[in-house]
């Protein structure tokens, strides 16, 4: 018997519309995360229905679940958040260029989206403009949050309970011979970074890559960012000190710029 209108096809269409409406809310709120209850009120549905919509968006990469059990945009929906990305670029590009110019190294600005460290902006110094796409790919690849300097900087900026939710189960996957062996090793690396204010990566995700990263203070608009200088080889002691100084200075400048620009519309 053929299906009449409003039996099977209509609920499916309603689900699609709800998913698009939920995605609109996440994009408009970015980088702030949204509670299930708030989305349910906006969609005029039950919290259970809103949770199912968000779960589907997470499974497809259009949303991400934060460690405090809220939801934000995912990697696949990131290009839709044009207002936020424009605001971030306005505040962070100048500092990124200065770090690159003063250190001669690749600079990356990353945001914590759910449980992922996502590069949002990068800049190559003149001496690195000719590097191959494969090398740049190594620098910008979506490595595990806990294994990178920027990832550990972002983890260190979280309350300890939320941080624990994002640590990997044991045994910890080995990416290189320098990868931390267990959760205790990861916690120790984060603790050392918090004590010194800078987080380091010495071949833990890709042999030969060295990275120094500093977490920016979380903003009232929801940014949770890390600013990093990436070297393709171990820097000299003099160069390392220069990187430390410049990163600290420009991290502060970036926060001031984001605060001055205000929240995204």
C-alpha positions as CSV (number, residue, x, y, z in Angstrom):
1,X,0.0,0.0,0.0
2,X,1.5,3.4,-1.0
3,X,2.5,5.7,1.9
4,X,0.2,8.7,2.3
5,X,1.5,12.2,3.0
6,X,2.7,12.7,6.6
7,X,3.4,9.1,7.4
8,X,7.0,8.2,6.7
9,X,8.5,10.8,4.4
10,X,7.4,13.8,6.5
11,X,9.1,12.8,9.8
12,X,12.3,12.3,7.9
13,X,12.0,15.8,6.4
14,X,11.3,17.2,9.9
15,X,14.5,15.6,11.2
16,X,16.5,17.1,8.4
17,X,15.1,20.5,9.1
18,X,15.8,20.2,12.8
19,X,19.4,19.2,12.0
20,X,19.9,22.3,9.9
21,X,18.3,24.5,12.5
22,X,20.6,23.1,15.2
23,X,23.6,23.6,12.9
24,X,22.5,27.2,12.4
25,X,22.5,27.7,16.2
26,X,25.9,26.2,16.6
27,X,27.4,28.3,13.9
28,X,25.8,31.5,15.2
29,X,27.0,30.8,18.7
30,X,30.6,29.8,17.8
31,X,33.0,29.6,19.5
32,X,30.7,29.4,22.5
33,X,29.3,26.0,23.2
34,X,25.5,25.3,23.5
35,X,23.7,23.4,26.1
36,X,21.2,20.7,25.1
37,X,18.5,22.4,27.1
38,X,19.0,25.7,25.3
39,X,18.9,24.1,21.9
40,X,15.7,22.1,22.8
41,X,14.0,25.4,23.7
42,X,15.1,27.0,20.5
43,X,13.9,24.1,18.4
44,X,10.7,23.7,20.5
45,X,11.4,20.0,21.1
46,X,12.2,17.8,24.1
47,X,15.8,17.6,25.4
48,X,15.9,14.0,24.3
49,X,15.1,14.9,20.7
50,X,17.6,17.8,20.8
51,X,20.2,15.4,22.1
52,X,19.6,12.9,19.3
53,X,19.9,15.7,16.7
54,X,23.2,16.8,18.2
55,X,24.5,13.2,18.4
56,X,23.9,12.8,14.7
57,X,25.7,16.1,13.9
58,X,28.7,14.9,16.0
59,X,28.8,11.5,14.3
60,X,28.9,13.3,10.9
61,X,31.6,15.8,12.0
62,X,29.4,18.9,11.9
63,X,29.3,19.3,15.7
64,X,31.7,18.5,18.6
65,X,30.9,17.6,22.2
66,X,32.9,19.6,24.7
67,X,34.4,18.1,27.9
68,X,31.8,20.0,29.9
69,X,29.1,18.2,28.0
70,X,28.0,21.0,25.7
71,X,28.1,21.2,21.9
72,X,29.9,23.4,19.5
73,X,30.7,23.4,15.7
74,X,32.7,20.6,14.3
75,X,35.5,20.5,11.8
76,X,33.1,20.0,8.8
77,X,31.0,23.0,9.8
78,X,33.9,25.3,10.7
79,X,33.9,27.1,7.3
80,X,30.4,28.2,8.0
81,X,31.4,30.3,11.1
82,X,32.6,33.2,8.9
83,X,31.9,35.9,11.5
84,X,34.0,34.3,14.2
85,X,36.8,33.3,11.9
86,X,37.0,36.8,10.5
87,X,37.2,38.2,14.0
88,X,39.8,35.7,15.0
89,X,41.9,36.5,11.9
90,X,41.7,40.3,12.6
91,X,43.0,39.7,16.1
92,X,45.5,37.0,15.6
93,X,47.1,37.4,12.1
94,X,49.3,40.4,13.1
95,X,50.8,38.6,16.2
96,X,51.2,35.4,14.1
97,X,53.1,37.3,11.4
98,X,55.3,39.0,14.1
99,X,56.2,35.6,15.7
100,X,57.1,34.2,12.2
101,X,59.2,37.3,11.3
102,X,61.0,37.4,14.6
103,X,61.7,33.6,14.9
104,X,61.8,32.5,11.3
105,X,59.6,29.6,12.2
106,X,56.1,28.4,11.1
107,X,53.4,29.8,13.3
108,X,50.1,28.1,14.0
109,X,47.0,29.3,16.0
110,X,44.8,26.4,17.1
111,X,41.3,26.3,18.8
112,X,40.0,23.5,21.0
113,X,36.8,22.2,19.4
114,X,35.3,19.5,21.5
115,X,38.1,17.1,22.0
116,X,40.2,18.2,19.0
117,X,42.9,20.7,18.4
118,X,42.0,22.4,15.1
119,X,44.5,24.8,13.3
120,X,42.6,27.9,12.4
121,X,45.4,30.2,11.1
122,X,49.0,29.7,10.2
123,X,51.7,31.8,8.7
124,X,55.0,30.9,7.0
125,X,58.1,33.1,7.4
126,X,60.0,34.1,4.3
127,X,62.6,31.4,4.7
128,X,59.9,28.7,4.9
129,X,57.7,29.9,2.0
130,X,59.1,27.2,-0.3
131,X,58.4,24.2,1.9
132,X,56.5,21.4,0.3
133,X,52.9,20.6,0.8
134,X,53.9,17.3,2.5
135,X,55.9,19.1,5.2
136,X,53.2,21.6,5.8
137,X,50.8,18.7,6.0
138,X,52.8,17.2,8.8
139,X,52.7,20.5,10.7
140,X,48.9,20.9,10.3
141,X,47.7,17.3,10.5
142,X,45.0,16.5,13.1
143,X,47.3,14.8,15.6
144,X,45.8,13.5,18.9
145,X,45.3,16.4,21.3
146,X,47.4,14.9,24.1
147,X,50.4,14.3,21.9
148,X,51.2,17.8,20.7
149,X,52.5,20.9,22.3
150,X,49.5,22.9,21.4
151,X,47.1,20.1,22.4
152,X,48.7,19.8,25.8
153,X,48.6,23.6,26.2
154,X,44.9,23.5,25.5
155,X,44.4,20.6,27.9
156,X,46.3,22.5,30.5
157,X,43.9,25.4,30.2
158,X,41.0,23.2,31.2
159,X,39.8,22.4,34.7
160,X,41.4,19.1,35.8
161,X,38.1,17.1,35.7
162,X,37.4,18.2,32.0
163,X,41.1,17.6,31.1
164,X,40.9,14.0,32.4
165,X,37.9,13.2,30.1
166,X,40.1,14.0,27.0
167,X,43.1,11.9,27.9
168,X,43.4,8.6,25.9
169,X,42.7,5.2,27.4
170,X,45.7,3.0,28.1
171,X,47.7,1.7,26.5
172,X,48.5,5.0,24.9
173,X,49.0,4.7,21.1
174,X,52.7,5.1,20.1
175,X,53.2,7.6,17.2
176,X,57.0,7.8,17.5
177,X,59.6,6.6,20.0
178,X,59.2,9.9,21.9
179,X,55.4,9.6,22.4
180,X,54.4,9.5,26.1
181,X,53.9,5.9,27.2
182,X,50.9,6.4,29.5
183,X,48.4,8.9,31.0
184,X,50.9,9.6,33.8
185,X,53.5,10.7,31.3
186,X,50.9,12.9,29.6
187,X,49.9,14.5,32.9
188,X,53.6,15.1,33.7
189,X,54.2,16.9,30.4
190,X,51.1,19.1,31.0
191,X,52.2,19.8,34.5
192,X,55.7,20.9,33.4
193,X,54.1,23.1,30.7
194,X,51.8,24.7,33.2
195,X,54.7,25.4,35.6
196,X,56.9,27.0,33.0
197,X,54.0,28.6,31.0
198,X,55.2,27.0,27.7
199,X,54.5,23.5,26.3
200,X,57.0,21.6,24.2
201,X,56.9,18.9,21.6
202,X,60.1,17.1,20.6
203,X,59.2,14.6,18.0
204,X,56.3,13.0,19.9
205,X,54.0,13.1,16.8
206,X,56.4,13.3,13.9
207,X,60.1,12.6,14.1
208,X,62.1,15.8,13.5
209,X,59.3,18.3,14.4
210,X,60.0,20.6,17.4
211,X,57.2,22.8,18.7
212,X,56.8,25.4,21.5
213,X,53.2,26.5,22.3
214,X,51.5,28.8,24.8
215,X,47.9,28.7,25.7
216,X,46.0,32.0,25.5
217,X,43.8,32.9,28.4
218,X,40.2,31.7,27.7
219,X,38.1,34.7,26.4
220,X,34.6,35.7,27.4
221,X,33.6,34.9,23.8
222,X,34.5,31.3,24.1
223,X,37.9,31.2,22.4
224,X,40.3,28.6,23.8
225,X,43.4,29.1,21.7
226,X,47.0,28.1,21.6
227,X,49.8,30.0,19.7
228,X,52.7,27.8,18.5
229,X,56.0,28.1,16.7
230,X,57.0,25.0,14.8
231,X,60.6,24.2,13.9
232,X,61.6,21.5,11.4
233,X,64.6,20.7,13.5
234,X,65.8,21.2,17.1
235,X,66.5,24.9,17.6
236,X,69.7,26.3,19.1
237,X,69.6,27.5,22.7
238,X,69.6,31.1,21.6
239,X,66.8,30.5,19.1
240,X,64.8,28.6,21.7
241,X,65.0,31.6,24.1
242,X,63.9,33.9,21.4
243,X,60.9,31.7,20.6
244,X,59.9,31.7,24.3
245,X,60.1,35.5,24.6
246,X,58.2,36.2,21.4
247,X,55.4,33.7,22.0
248,X,54.7,35.0,25.5
249,X,54.6,38.6,24.2
250,X,52.4,37.9,21.2
251,X,50.0,35.6,23.1
252,X,49.2,38.6,25.3
253,X,48.8,40.8,22.3
254,X,46.4,38.4,20.7
255,X,44.1,38.2,23.8
256,X,44.1,42.0,24.0
257,X,43.1,42.2,20.3
258,X,40.3,39.6,20.7
259,X,39.0,41.5,23.8
260,X,39.1,44.8,21.9
261,X,37.1,43.4,19.0
262,X,34.4,42.1,21.3
263,X,32.2,39.1,20.9
264,X,31.2,37.9,17.4
265,X,27.8,39.0,16.2
